């Protein structure tokens, strides 16, 4: 015979309701980061100071006497690297163009801005520098980058010293050899209409030959103006 369900006494009912409310509060989803900062909520290794990407913060970072963040290339966009701790923070594809421009110009100086009309993905806005770096934006969002051999002399920082060449966090950049590339990436290399082309970890590029000493002449990732 089924036992009847007994009603809870008032003080027990109050206790149950209180516990239920507390559990519900604990299960509330985490508050989303502010939409104005696409980098909010990114965790860095313990002890590493957050890189402030606000207009005032990045200006202070880049203009400080100490070491500002170093930019590196990535298959998912760019990365800011703390030269002291080695900690990194992504500046990933999808960042609004105005924020991308703010951060990169504070670190690299004024860019040449323009618009490439005849690209496979459609018209692309771009920012470019004399060191061979071009950043592309599609519909107002960071969508790709390309790097080629710079025609100008090596750029120099405010201290008069040459600015380090742009590379991936593994050290691959323009001038790296095929042997160096294969030492750090499981790259697929094939002959295409562009020449000796490789693809690895979201990166693409061109080598000037097929031997172990062949050098990287171009690198790119994401949406680009590559004509085959």
LINNOR-V397430 format. One record per run of one state. SS is the DSSP state (a for helix, b for strand, c for the rest). FROM is the first residue (numbers start at 1). TO is the last residue. If there is no record, write none. Layout:
BEGIN
ss:from:to
SS:FROM:TO
SS:FROM:TO
END
This chain:
BEGIN
ss:from:to
c:1:9
a:10:26
c:27:54
a:55:63
c:64:69
b:70:74
c:75:76
b:77:81
c:82:87
b:88:92
c:93:95
b:96:96
a:97:108
c:109:111
b:112:116
c:117:123
b:124:128
c:129:132
b:133:138
c:139:140
b:141:148
c:149:155
b:156:156
c:157:161
b:162:162
c:163:166
b:167:168
c:169:172
b:173:173
c:174:176
b:177:177
a:178:184
c:185:187
b:188:192
c:193:194
b:195:200
c:201:202
b:203:207
c:208:214
b:215:222
c:223:228
END
